[in-house]
């Protein structure tokens, strides 16, 4: 019922899903800083630069989604992959379309800072930067 978008409004399912996205994303960033290979960390930084280079919000969001896929891959945690895949595929529970995450997409410096923290292996900074970035999109957050 929840995954089909039939949750009672009182449950605040969109808010809950975006809160879970923020928690999982922040820890995935922390773990990617600890676990990702040098090659993957370089790919994360390169994707952040590609993200920053485009102006169109839909194109930027496509790069952002790939960036987060790389971060989750770097976390080396299959449960995080499953959780975030469910959120992305079930967008009627919580949308990660450009309009829903626009405040994240507009802050190029924050995204670059997140990628840099991961590449430098700074787990605490990666977690903190991801938390600050992802919590922007929590409805009524």
MARKOL-667263 format. One line per 10 residues: number of its first residue (from 1); for each residue x, y, z of N, C-alpha, C, O. Coordinates in Angstrom, 2 decimals, padded with zeros to 5 digits. Example, Ala and Ser with C-alpha at 12.3 -4.5 7.8 and 13.67 -1.06 7.14 Angstrom:
2
1> 013.19/-005.69/007.80/012.30/-004.50/007.80/013.20/-003.30/007.80/014.24/-003.32/008.46; 012.85/-002.25/007.08/013.67/-001.06/007.14/012.90/000.03/007.87/013.41/001.14/008.04
% end
This chain:
141
1> 000.82/-001.19/000.00/000.00/000.00/000.00/000.87/001.25/000.00/000.63/002.17/-000.78; 001.88/001.31/000.86/002.74/002.49/000.93/003.50/002.70/-000.37/003.60/003.83/-000.85; 004.04/001.63/-000.92/004.83/001.76/-002.14/003.98/002.08/-003.35/004.51/002.56/-004.36; 002.68/001.82/-003.29/001.80/002.13/-004.41/001.21/003.54/-004.31/000.39/003.93/-005.13; 001.64/004.29/-003.30/001.17/005.66/-003.16/-000.17/005.78/-002.50/-000.80/006.84/-002.55; -000.64/004.71/-001.86/-001.96/004.71/-001.23/-001.89/004.97/000.26/-002.85/004.68/000.98; -000.82/005.49/000.74/-000.67/005.74/002.18/-001.59/006.88/002.61/-001.73/007.87/001.89; -002.20/006.74/003.77/-003.00/007.85/004.29/-002.12/009.10/004.45/-000.96/009.00/004.85; -002.68/010.23/004.15/-001.92/011.49/004.22/-001.31/011.73/005.60/-000.24/012.32/005.71; -001.99/011.27/006.64/-001.50/011.47/008.01/-000.15/010.80/008.25/000.57/011.20/009.16
11> 000.20/009.80/007.45/001.48/009.13/007.62/002.65/009.94/007.09/003.80/009.63/007.40; 002.39/010.98/006.31/003.45/011.83/005.77/004.50/011.00/005.03/005.70/011.19/005.24; 004.04/010.07/004.17/004.96/009.17/003.47/006.01/009.90/002.63/007.17/009.49/002.65; 005.65/010.96/001.89/006.70/011.66/001.14/007.80/012.23/002.04/008.99/012.13/001.73; 007.39/012.82/003.14/008.39/013.36/004.08/009.24/012.24/004.65/010.47/012.36/004.72; 008.60/011.15/005.06/009.33/010.02/005.64/010.33/009.43/004.64/011.45/009.10/005.00; 009.91/009.31/003.38/010.81/008.76/002.36/012.00/009.68/002.12/013.12/009.20/001.96; 011.78/010.98/002.09/012.88/011.92/001.87/013.79/011.97/003.10/014.99/012.19/002.96; 013.24/011.78/004.29/014.07/011.70/005.49/014.95/010.45/005.43/016.13/010.49/005.79; 014.37/009.34/004.97/015.18/008.12/004.83/016.27/008.32/003.78/017.40/007.88/003.97
21> 015.92/008.98/002.68/016.90/009.27/001.63/018.07/010.06/002.21/019.23/009.79/001.90; 017.75/011.06/003.05/018.80/011.89/003.65/019.68/011.06/004.59/020.90/011.20/004.57; 019.07/010.22/005.40/019.85/009.40/006.34/020.73/008.40/005.62/021.92/008.28/005.90; 020.14/007.67/004.69/020.90/006.66/003.95/021.97/007.33/003.11/023.10/006.86/003.05; 021.61/008.44/002.45/022.58/009.14/001.61/023.76/009.66/002.40/024.90/009.58/001.95; 023.49/010.20/003.58/024.58/010.73/004.42/025.52/009.61/004.85/026.74/009.78/004.82; 024.96/008.48/005.25/025.85/007.39/005.67/026.54/006.76/004.47/027.69/006.32/004.59; 025.87/006.71/003.33/026.52/006.20/002.12/027.72/007.07/001.76/028.77/006.56/001.36; 027.56/008.38/001.88/028.68/009.30/001.60/029.83/009.06/002.58/030.99/009.03/002.18; 029.50/008.88/003.84/030.53/008.60/004.86/031.28/007.32/004.52/032.51/007.28/004.55
31> 030.53/006.28/004.21/031.16/005.00/003.91/031.93/005.04/002.59/032.96/004.38/002.46; 031.44/005.80/001.62/032.18/005.94/000.35/033.53/006.60/000.60/034.53/006.23/-000.02; 033.57/007.58/001.50/034.84/008.21/001.84/035.80/007.20/002.45/037.01/007.28/002.24; 035.27/006.24/003.18/036.09/005.21/003.82/036.44/004.06/002.89/037.55/003.52/002.96; 035.50/003.66/002.03/035.62/002.38/001.32/035.88/002.47/-000.18/036.42/001.53/-000.76; 035.50/003.56/-000.80/035.60/003.61/-002.27/037.05/003.55/-002.72/037.95/004.06/-002.04; 037.27/002.93/-003.85/038.61/002.87/-004.43/039.01/004.26/-004.92/038.17/005.15/-005.06; 040.28/004.42/-005.16/040.77/005.68/-005.71/040.14/006.00/-007.05/039.83/007.16/-007.34; 039.95/004.98/-007.86/039.33/005.17/-009.17/037.90/005.68/-009.01/037.49/006.61/-009.70; 037.15/005.06/-008.12/035.76/005.48/-007.91/035.69/006.89/-007.32/034.82/007.67/-007.70
41> 036.59/007.21/-006.42/036.61/008.57/-005.87/036.90/009.60/-006.96/036.33/010.69/-006.96; 037.77/009.25/-007.90/038.05/010.13/-009.03/036.80/010.28/-009.90/036.51/011.38/-010.39; 036.07/009.20/-010.11/034.83/009.25/-010.89/033.78/010.13/-010.20/033.05/010.87/-010.87; 033.70/010.05/-008.89/032.75/010.87/-008.13/033.09/012.35/-008.33/032.20/013.16/-008.58; 034.36/012.70/-008.21/034.75/014.10/-008.42/034.49/014.54/-009.85/034.02/015.66/-010.07; 034.79/013.69/-010.81/034.55/014.04/-012.21/033.06/014.25/-012.48/032.68/015.17/-013.20; 032.22/013.41/-011.90/030.78/013.55/-012.09/030.28/014.84/-011.45/029.40/015.50/-012.00; 030.83/015.21/-010.30/030.44/016.48/-009.68/030.81/017.66/-010.59/030.06/018.63/-010.66; 031.93/017.57/-011.27/032.32/018.63/-012.20/031.41/018.64/-013.43/031.07/019.71/-013.94; 031.03/017.48/-013.92/030.09/017.41/-015.03/028.75/018.01/-014.62/028.13/018.75/-015.39
51> 028.30/017.69/-013.42/027.08/018.24/-012.86/027.16/019.77/-012.86/026.22/020.45/-013.27; 028.28/020.30/-012.39/028.44/021.75/-012.28/028.50/022.44/-013.63/028.17/023.62/-013.74; 028.92/021.72/-014.66/029.13/022.33/-015.97/027.85/022.54/-016.77/027.85/023.28/-017.75; 026.76/021.91/-016.36/025.51/022.06/-017.11/024.57/023.03/-016.41/024.51/023.09/-015.18; 023.83/023.77/-017.21/022.89/024.76/-016.67/021.46/024.23/-016.60/020.72/024.54/-015.67; 021.09/023.43/-017.59/019.72/022.91/-017.65/019.45/022.04/-016.42/020.21/021.11/-016.13; 018.38/022.34/-015.71/018.11/021.67/-014.44/017.83/020.18/-014.63/018.23/019.37/-013.79; 017.15/019.80/-015.70/016.89/018.37/-015.94/018.18/017.62/-016.24/018.39/016.51/-015.75; 019.03/018.22/-017.06/020.33/017.59/-017.36/021.19/017.52/-016.11/021.88/016.53/-015.87; 021.15/018.58/-015.32/021.92/018.59/-014.08/021.43/017.48/-013.15/022.23/016.82/-012.50
61> 020.12/017.29/-013.09/019.57/016.24/-012.23/020.00/014.86/-012.71/020.24/013.97/-011.89; 020.11/014.67/-014.01/020.58/013.37/-014.53/022.01/013.10/-014.04/022.33/011.98/-013.66; 022.86/014.12/-014.07/024.23/013.96/-013.55/024.20/013.71/-012.04/024.99/012.91/-011.53; 023.31/014.38/-011.34/023.19/014.25/-009.89/022.79/012.82/-009.51/023.33/012.25/-008.56; 021.86/012.25/-010.27/021.44/010.87/-010.00/022.61/009.91/-010.20/022.79/008.98/-009.42; 023.40/010.12/-011.25/024.57/009.26/-011.48/025.59/009.46/-010.37/026.20/008.49/-009.90; 025.78/010.70/-009.94/026.69/010.97/-008.83/026.29/010.17/-007.60/027.14/009.54/-006.97; 025.01/010.19/-007.26/024.55/009.44/-006.09/024.66/007.93/-006.30/024.91/007.20/-005.35; 024.47/007.47/-007.53/024.70/006.05/-007.80/026.15/005.68/-007.51/026.42/004.63/-006.93; 027.08/006.54/-007.91/028.50/006.29/-007.65/028.80/006.32/-006.16/029.57/005.50/-005.66
71> 028.19/007.26/-005.44/028.41/007.35/-004.00/027.90/006.08/-003.31/028.58/005.53/-002.44; 026.72/005.63/-003.69/026.17/004.42/-003.09/027.03/003.21/-003.47/027.25/002.33/-002.64; 027.51/003.17/-004.70/028.43/002.09/-005.10/029.68/002.12/-004.22/030.16/001.08/-003.77; 030.19/003.32/-003.97/031.38/003.46/-003.14/031.16/003.08/-001.69/032.11/002.73/-000.99; 029.91/003.16/-001.24/029.61/002.79/000.15/029.76/001.28/000.37/029.91/000.83/001.50; 029.70/000.52/-000.72/029.82/-000.94/-000.65/028.79/-001.53/000.31/029.11/-002.38/001.14; 027.53/-001.06/000.17/026.46/-001.51/001.05/025.24/-001.82/000.20/024.56/-000.90/-000.26; 024.95/-003.09/000.00/023.85/-003.50/-000.86/022.50/-003.07/-000.29/021.57/-002.80/-001.06; 022.36/-002.99/001.01/021.09/-002.56/001.60/020.81/-001.10/001.25/019.66/-000.73/001.00; 021.84/-000.27/001.23/021.66/001.13/000.82/021.23/001.19/-000.64/020.35/001.97/-001.00
81> 021.85/000.39/-001.47/021.48/000.35/-002.89/020.00/-000.01/-003.05/019.28/000.65/-003.79; 019.57/-001.04/-002.34/018.16/-001.47/-002.44/017.21/-000.39/-001.93/016.17/-000.14/-002.55; 017.54/000.23/-000.83/016.67/001.26/-000.26/016.54/002.46/-001.20/015.43/002.92/-001.45; 017.65/002.95/-001.73/017.58/004.12/-002.60/016.98/003.78/-003.95/016.31/004.63/-004.55; 017.20/002.58/-004.45/016.58/002.17/-005.70/015.06/002.15/-005.55/014.34/002.58/-006.45; 014.59/001.66/-004.43/013.15/001.64/-004.18/012.59/003.05/-004.17/011.53/003.29/-004.74; 013.28/003.97/-003.53/012.81/005.36/-003.50/012.77/005.98/-004.88/011.81/006.67/-005.23; 013.79/005.76/-005.67/013.87/006.36/-006.99/012.83/005.76/-007.93/012.20/006.48/-008.70; 012.65/004.45/-007.87/011.70/003.79/-008.77/010.26/004.06/-008.37/009.36/004.01/-009.22; 010.02/004.33/-007.14/008.66/004.58/-006.64/008.48/006.08/-006.38/008.25/006.49/-005.24
91> 008.59/006.88/-007.42/008.60/008.32/-007.24/007.26/008.90/-006.82/007.19/010.08/-006.47; 006.21/008.12/-006.83/004.95/008.65/-006.33/004.93/008.64/-004.79/004.03/009.23/-004.20; 005.87/007.99/-004.17/006.01/008.08/-002.71/006.83/009.32/-002.38/006.42/010.14/-001.55; 007.98/009.46/-003.00/008.83/010.63/-002.81/009.55/010.91/-004.13/010.30/010.08/-004.62; 009.32/012.06/-004.67/009.91/012.41/-005.95/011.35/012.87/-005.79/011.68/013.63/-004.88; 012.21/012.39/-006.69/013.57/012.92/-006.77/013.76/013.59/-008.13/014.88/013.72/-008.64; 012.64/014.00/-008.71/012.71/014.76/-009.96/013.28/016.14/-009.65/013.33/016.57/-008.50; 013.71/016.81/-010.70/014.42/018.08/-010.54/013.66/019.09/-009.71/014.27/019.79/-008.89; 012.36/019.20/-009.89/011.62/020.21/-009.12/011.59/019.89/-007.63/011.52/020.81/-006.80; 011.64/018.62/-007.27/011.60/018.23/-005.86/012.94/018.40/-005.15/012.98/018.54/-003.93
101> 014.03/018.39/-005.91/015.36/018.49/-005.31/016.11/019.73/-005.83/017.34/019.76/-005.84; 015.37/020.71/-006.26/015.96/021.88/-006.90/016.96/022.61/-006.00/017.97/023.10/-006.49; 016.69/022.69/-004.71/017.65/023.40/-003.84/018.98/022.67/-003.77/020.02/023.29/-003.56; 018.95/021.36/-003.94/020.20/020.59/-004.00/020.92/020.87/-005.32/022.13/021.06/-005.36; 020.15/020.88/-006.39/020.72/021.06/-007.72/021.33/022.43/-007.95/022.24/022.59/-008.76; 020.84/023.41/-007.24/021.31/024.78/-007.44/022.61/025.09/-006.70/023.24/026.11/-006.98; 023.01/024.25/-005.78/024.19/024.54/-004.97/025.39/023.72/-005.46/025.75/022.69/-004.89; 025.99/024.22/-006.52/027.14/023.56/-007.13/028.29/023.42/-006.14/028.94/022.38/-006.09; 028.53/024.45/-005.35/029.63/024.40/-004.38/029.43/023.30/-003.34/030.38/022.64/-002.95; 028.18/023.11/-002.89/027.91/022.07/-001.90/028.15/020.68/-002.50/028.69/019.80/-001.83
111> 027.75/020.49/-003.74/027.94/019.19/-004.39/029.43/018.94/-004.61/029.91/017.83/-004.39; 030.15/019.96/-005.05/031.60/019.82/-005.21/032.27/019.52/-003.87/033.18/018.69/-003.79; 031.82/020.19/-002.81/032.38/019.96/-001.48/032.15/018.55/-001.00/033.02/017.94/-000.37; 030.98/018.01/-001.29/030.67/016.62/-000.94/031.61/015.67/-001.69/032.20/014.78/-001.09; 031.75/015.88/-002.99/032.63/015.02/-003.79/034.08/015.12/-003.31/034.79/014.11/-003.26; 034.50/016.31/-002.99/035.88/016.52/-002.51/036.10/015.79/-001.18/037.13/015.14/-001.00; 035.14/015.89/-000.26/035.28/015.22/001.04/035.39/013.70/000.85/036.19/013.05/001.52; 034.59/013.16/-000.05/034.67/011.72/-000.32/036.03/011.38/-000.91/036.68/010.43/-000.47; 036.46/012.15/-001.91/037.74/011.87/-002.57/038.91/011.96/-001.60/039.89/011.22/-001.73; 038.82/012.87/-000.64/039.89/013.02/000.35/039.80/012.01/001.48/040.68/011.97/002.35
121> 038.76/011.20/001.48/038.60/010.20/002.53/038.16/010.78/003.87/038.35/010.15/004.91; 037.58/011.96/003.85/037.12/012.63/005.07/035.68/012.21/005.36/034.73/012.88/004.94; 035.53/011.10/006.06/034.22/010.50/006.29/033.26/011.43/007.03/032.09/011.52/006.67; 033.75/012.12/008.05/032.88/013.03/008.81/032.38/014.18/007.97/031.20/014.52/008.01; 033.26/014.78/007.20/032.86/015.90/006.34/031.92/015.42/005.24/030.96/016.12/004.90; 032.16/014.24/004.69/031.28/013.70/003.65/029.87/013.50/004.21/028.89/013.88/003.57; 029.78/012.91/005.38/028.48/012.71/006.03/027.79/014.04/006.28/026.61/014.20/005.97; 028.52/015.00/006.85/027.92/016.29/007.18/027.47/017.04/005.94/026.39/017.63/005.93; 028.27/017.03/004.89/027.91/017.73/003.65/026.71/017.07/002.99/025.82/017.76/002.48; 026.68/015.75/002.99/025.54/015.04/002.40/024.26/015.32/003.20/023.20/015.54/002.62
131> 024.36/015.30/004.52/023.20/015.57/005.36/022.65/016.96/005.07/021.45/017.11/004.84; 023.51/017.95/005.07/023.07/019.33/004.83/022.42/019.46/003.45/021.41/020.14/003.31; 022.98/018.82/002.48/022.48/018.90/001.11/021.13/018.18/000.97/020.18/018.76/000.46; 021.05/016.95/001.42/019.86/016.14/001.22/018.67/016.58/002.08/017.52/016.42/001.68; 018.94/017.13/003.24/017.83/017.56/004.10/017.10/018.79/003.55/016.01/019.11/004.01; 017.69/019.46/002.60/017.03/020.61/001.97/015.74/020.21/001.27/014.83/021.04/001.15; 015.64/018.99/000.81/014.50/018.56/000.01/013.43/017.84/000.80/012.48/017.32/000.22; 013.56/017.81/002.10/012.53/017.18/002.94/011.34/018.12/003.03/011.49/019.26/003.48; 010.15/017.68/002.60/008.97/018.53/002.69/008.69/018.91/004.14/008.73/018.07/005.04; 008.40/020.17/004.35/008.12/020.68/005.70/009.25/020.35/006.65/009.04/020.20/007.85
141> 010.49/020.24/006.08/011.63/019.82/006.86/012.33/020.94/007.49/013.32/020.74/008.19
% end
